[in-house]
Amino acid sequence: MKNVSELYQKTQHPVRILQFGEGNFLRAFVDYAVDVANEENGFDGSVAVIMPRSGKTDRFSKQDDIYTVCLRGQQDGKVYKENRVVTSVKTVISACDEYDAFMALAHEDSLEFVVSNTTEAGITFDEKDAFTDCPPTTFPAKLTKFLYERYTFYKGAADKGLTMLPTELNDNNGKLLRDCVNQYVNTWKLNEGFKIWLDQHCSFVDTLVDRIVVGYPKDSIDALQAELGYEDNLLDQAEPFSLWVIGAPALASRLPLNSSKFNVEFTDSIQAFKEQKVRILNGAHTSMVLGAYLAGLDYVGQCMEDPIIRKSLDQTVFDEIVPTVHLPKEKAVAFAKAVYERFENPFVKHALLAISLNSISKWKARVLPTFKDSLAATGKLPKWLTYSFAAFLAFYRTTQAGEHCLIGSRPGNTYEIHDDEDKLAFVKEQAGKGTADYVKAIMARSDWWGEDLSAIDGFADAVTAHLDRMAEIGVKAHIAELTKE
């Protein structure tokens, strides 16, 4: 079988994007988007990929940096498959092993943008980094040296500033990266002209990204390569859904990556899009999975096929969550429908127990703000979000300890409950008490929730009633009852 590089050729475009990170996510997200934009929008750009650490680049060079992105999932209610050979990567360079080649990219006249995905821990300052290091350790330190090289080479030319677009999951990731770079500038005592150039001609933009990337599908690679008709050792699998929210509307004309296959939103309201993702996608997960697991289901896909759980999710999302999102309703509804298709993806088996990890902090971040906004807007406790707190308490309620976990049970099997050990210890202490006392003890932990939830009028009584009814008739039957109210 021939290699993909024997059948396809790299397209020739100027390097417009420097990319820190060679991982699966960026290759199926940014590099895919650039490839489509070159074809559909005339973007005319290629990507120079930087491996931040030492590592062999020959796995890329052996394929001339060409690889396939296989999208598998659902769109518009139908199974969706797309196999795209991505040819937008110009070169892959190790910052550590090919330092001079890395810095030479700072001289590229066409360069405009820097993207990165170095994990949330990647945007950090390390006082041990020195300007004389070739290269320094952290990503922000490498970037500072790169920007200084470009500033020096072009003698501070105003049109040679760069736009940084970090995709790490940190809040305010652009601002955080700018702060780290400025910290290195001050620590290394770099000249005042460079500071002015950075401030006036470079920009650090907050972004939000959303796409599930599976990566190299070891279990199904033989079947995929047989389908493709060639070998590809860099093959990258992802879901069809994509969203890149970029917090700078003025960039839309310079970075035309929005296409028929890739969704980009340029906005000055990035927090509203983050709220949408957390409340609808993550909040739907957290509010549904614990009760669904106790009702006998194991995977998200099963929940979407079960008429009772599906109806409960519909009522939760469209009646209680979507109205609290601070975006136009049609956008929030469209996003929710896309989330449903992601939950229904037949190519992904997402275990409910995996989503159950650390449910205390997840309920606080993903559900509580929606709960409070709904309560404030309607003047009454939202039925399903109230139930979701009861489902969490039912899932966690046990006095049996395991190794660094608690052991819960449902009809037919036991399961592990994983969270912070001090939180689990407290739950274990309270679980044997009467239901009302158990509910109030957990609700009163303002250090967990940011406030005493038992002070919310009627909340503790409503949750206690849910738990009593679950115990009386079973979780699935209780969910079915609630769907009919």
Secondary structure as UniProt FT lines:
FT   HELIX           4..7
FT   STRAND          15..20
FT   HELIX           24..28
FT   HELIX           30..40
FT   STRAND          46..51
FT   HELIX           58..61
FT   TURN            62..65
FT   STRAND          67..75
FT   TURN            76..77
FT   STRAND          78..86
FT   STRAND          89..94
FT   TURN            95..98
FT   HELIX           99..104
FT   HELIX           105..107
FT   TURN            109..110
FT   STRAND          113..116
FT   HELIX           120..122
FT   TURN            127..128
FT   TURN            131..132
FT   HELIX           139..153
FT   TURN            154..156
FT   HELIX           158..160
FT   STRAND          163..166
FT   TURN            171..172
FT   HELIX           173..187
FT   TURN            188..189
FT   HELIX           192..201
FT   STRAND          203..204
FT   STRAND          207..210
FT   STRAND          213..215
FT   HELIX           218..220
FT   HELIX           221..228
FT   TURN            233..234
FT   STRAND          236..238
FT   STRAND          243..246
FT   HELIX           249..252
FT   TURN            253..254
FT   STRAND          264..266
FT   HELIX           270..276
FT   HELIX           277..282
FT   HELIX           283..294
FT   TURN            295..296
FT   HELIX           300..305
FT   HELIX           307..314
FT   HELIX           315..321
FT   HELIX           322..324
FT   HELIX           329..343
FT   TURN            346..347
FT   HELIX           352..355
FT   TURN            356..358
FT   HELIX           359..366
FT   HELIX           368..378
FT   HELIX           383..396
FT   STRAND          406..410
FT   TURN            411..412
FT   STRAND          413..417
FT   HELIX           421..431
FT   HELIX           435..443
FT   HELIX           446..449
FT   HELIX           453..455
FT   TURN            457..458
FT   HELIX           459..473
FT   HELIX           475..484
//
